[in-house]
Amino acid sequence: MSVVVTGATGHLGRLVVSSLLARGLPAHSITATGRDTAKATDLVERGVTVTPADFDDPAALRAAFAGADTVLLVSGNEVGGRVAQHRNAVEAAKEVGVGHLVYTSLLRADVSTLPLAPEHKATEEIITASGLPHTLLRNGFYNEVYLDRIDHAREHGAVVGSAGEGRVAGAARADLAEAAAVVLLDPSAHVGAVYELVGDRSWTYADLAAAIGEVLGRTVPYQDLGPREHREVLLRAGLDEGTADFLVGLDAGIREGELHGEPGILSGLIGRPTTPLATTLRSRA
Ligand SMILES: NC(=O)c1ccc[n+]([C@@H]2O[C@H](COP(=O)([O-])OP(=O)(O)OC[C@H]3O[C@@H](n4cnc5c(N)ncnc54)[C@H](OP(=O)(O)O)[C@@H]3O)[C@@H](O)[C@H]2O)c1
């Protein structure tokens, strides 16, 4: 079978390619795409075909997807421009007759109030309307998203936020990538599925602070601020208004349970327990 992985010049896509190789798919059966293919020379060295394909370039997408049995559409990172870009990818997959399209979406994308959700929901609707056999991987937040809190806690002595007691069922990128590889390698078992993918153990920001404290070898408290004060702290730290509003909006979503989910599907797909948050944090410290 032949598989195309978009976003393979980024963190998640690269891990998916590694998982496909580790699970026995020959390198010559894999095409890795992205924009800046210079970032994927290691994949070329492993025998993977690396092809530039910008989501804004339908002809390049068609060329990259031609002949593929399965395409993994890793959501792009140009927030605000992704619906049109993803539509290009879906249309290209349809035009060249891809047999299975897999998309990395967001946890409960159809109902989530997170500021990131609308682009994922719209993409899911485009995929469903395309009629292509597909699988939706609704990824929870990466544990790695919280790695920069280590540096922040080292500098300021605390984890700060406005998520209250909200729980995050985060997952290591590598676990989500492995789940994607499992799905890509066995289309008939997963076509039509919508998987909500979260780690086995969820945690609050107080738990995150405690875990960071263990990594740093000192007590790190969680300071829960109201949304307004949180925003002011972020602006004083030098963030622009858009970013501050985005981060406060994310914490509001966490407070409402938007990043919490039922465990079991991710560990079931990868056939082992998911990687604990502490393991991810220790990898950076
Ligand atoms: N679940 C989470 O916690 C979480 C967190 C952050 C992001 N995400 C989402 O998950 C995706 C994958 O995560 P990641 O950590 O691997 O992100 P990443 O390292 O930023 O990788 C993003 C990938 O998207 C590619 N891309 C962006 N714009 C493109 C375009 N116009 N045409 C073609 N390729 C394009 C990039 O290619 P180049 O680098 O070659 O330009 C890169 O390979 C992100 O893009 C984002 O949608 C999820």
The ligand as an SDF file (V2000), in Angstrom:
LIG
                    3D

 48 52  0  0  0  0  0  0  0  0999 V2000
   -3.2670   18.7950   19.5020 N   0  0  0  0  0  0  0  0  0  0  0  0
   -2.4490   19.7960   19.8150 C   0  0  0  0  0  0  0  0  0  0  0  0
   -2.0750   20.0080   20.9760 O   0  0  0  0  0  0  0  0  0  0  0  0
   -1.9120   20.6700   18.7400 C   0  0  0  0  0  0  0  0  0  0  0  0
   -1.0120   21.6700   19.0830 C   0  0  0  0  0  0  0  0  0  0  0  0
   -0.5020   22.4600   18.0730 C   0  0  0  0  0  0  0  0  0  0  0  0
   -0.9230   22.2550   16.7640 C   0  0  0  0  0  0  0  0  0  0  0  0
   -1.8080   21.2620   16.4760 N   0  0  0  0  0  0  0  0  0  0  0  0
   -2.2800   20.9860   15.1050 C   0  0  0  0  0  0  0  0  0  0  0  0
   -1.6620   19.7720   14.6970 O   0  0  0  0  0  0  0  0  0  0  0  0
   -0.8510   19.9940   13.5330 C   0  0  0  0  0  0  0  0  0  0  0  0
    0.4010   19.1610   13.6110 C   0  0  0  0  0  0  0  0  0  0  0  0
    1.0870   19.4940   14.8000 O   0  0  0  0  0  0  0  0  0  0  0  0
    2.6470   19.7020   14.7630 P   0  0  0  0  0  0  0  0  0  0  0  0
    3.0810   19.8360   16.1760 O   0  0  0  0  0  0  0  0  0  0  0  0
    3.2730   18.6990   13.8820 O   0  0  0  0  0  0  0  0  0  0  0  0
    2.7410   21.1310   14.0620 O   0  0  0  0  0  0  0  0  0  0  0  0
    4.0120   21.7230   13.2780 P   0  0  0  0  0  0  0  0  0  0  0  0
    5.2690   21.1310   13.7850 O   0  0  0  0  0  0  0  0  0  0  0  0
    3.8420   23.1930   13.3240 O   0  0  0  0  0  0  0  0  0  0  0  0
    3.8120   21.1990   11.7840 O   0  0  0  0  0  0  0  0  0  0  0  0
    2.8580   21.7670   10.9400 C   0  0  0  0  0  0  0  0  0  0  0  0
    3.0390   21.1550    9.5710 C   0  0  0  0  0  0  0  0  0  0  0  0
    2.0650   21.7290    8.7110 O   0  0  0  0  0  0  0  0  0  0  0  0
    2.7430   22.0580    7.5020 C   0  0  0  0  0  0  0  0  0  0  0  0
    2.0690   23.1600    6.8350 N   0  0  0  0  0  0  0  0  0  0  0  0
    1.6850   24.3390    7.3620 C   0  0  0  0  0  0  0  0  0  0  0  0
    1.1600   25.1270    6.4240 N   0  0  0  0  0  0  0  0  0  0  0  0
    1.2450   24.4280    5.2560 C   0  0  0  0  0  0  0  0  0  0  0  0
    0.8840   24.7080    3.9250 C   0  0  0  0  0  0  0  0  0  0  0  0
    0.3520   25.8920    3.5820 N   0  0  0  0  0  0  0  0  0  0  0  0
    1.0910   23.7580    2.9950 N   0  0  0  0  0  0  0  0  0  0  0  0
    1.6400   22.5660    3.3230 C   0  0  0  0  0  0  0  0  0  0  0  0
    2.0210   22.2430    4.5720 N   0  0  0  0  0  0  0  0  0  0  0  0
    1.8160   23.1700    5.5330 C   0  0  0  0  0  0  0  0  0  0  0  0
    4.1150   22.4870    7.9420 C   0  0  0  0  0  0  0  0  0  0  0  0
    4.9840   22.4530    6.8120 O   0  0  0  0  0  0  0  0  0  0  0  0
    6.3390   23.3590    6.7420 P   0  0  0  0  0  0  0  0  0  0  0  0
    6.9090   23.3340    8.1480 O   0  0  0  0  0  0  0  0  0  0  0  0
    7.1760   22.6360    5.7560 O   0  0  0  0  0  0  0  0  0  0  0  0
    5.9060   24.7210    6.3500 O   0  0  0  0  0  0  0  0  0  0  0  0
    4.4250   21.4180    8.9690 C   0  0  0  0  0  0  0  0  0  0  0  0
    4.8920   20.2610    8.3530 O   0  0  0  0  0  0  0  0  0  0  0  0
   -0.6000   21.5120   13.5400 C   0  0  0  0  0  0  0  0  0  0  0  0
   -0.3330   21.9760   12.2330 O   0  0  0  0  0  0  0  0  0  0  0  0
   -1.9080   22.0370   14.1030 C   0  0  0  0  0  0  0  0  0  0  0  0
   -2.9100   22.0730   13.1210 O   0  0  0  0  0  0  0  0  0  0  0  0
   -2.3060   20.4630   17.4410 C   0  0  0  0  0  0  0  0  0  0  0  0
  1  2  1  0
  2  3  2  0
  2  4  1  0
  4  5  1  0
  4 48  2  0
  5  6  2  0
  6  7  1  0
  7  8  2  0
  8  9  1  0
  8 48  1  0
  9 10  1  0
  9 46  1  0
 10 11  1  0
 11 12  1  0
 11 44  1  0
 12 13  1  0
 13 14  1  0
 14 15  2  0
 14 16  1  0
 14 17  1  0
 17 18  1  0
 18 19  2  0
 18 20  1  0
 18 21  1  0
 21 22  1  0
 22 23  1  0
 23 24  1  0
 23 42  1  0
 24 25  1  0
 25 26  1  0
 25 36  1  0
 26 27  1  0
 26 35  1  0
 27 28  2  0
 28 29  1  0
 29 30  1  0
 29 35  2  0
 30 31  1  0
 30 32  2  0
 32 33  1  0
 33 34  2  0
 34 35  1  0
 36 37  1  0
 36 42  1  0
 37 38  1  0
 38 39  2  0
 38 40  1  0
 38 41  1  0
 42 43  1  0
 44 45  1  0
 44 46  1  0
 46 47  1  0
M  CHG  2   8   1  16  -1
M  END
$$$$
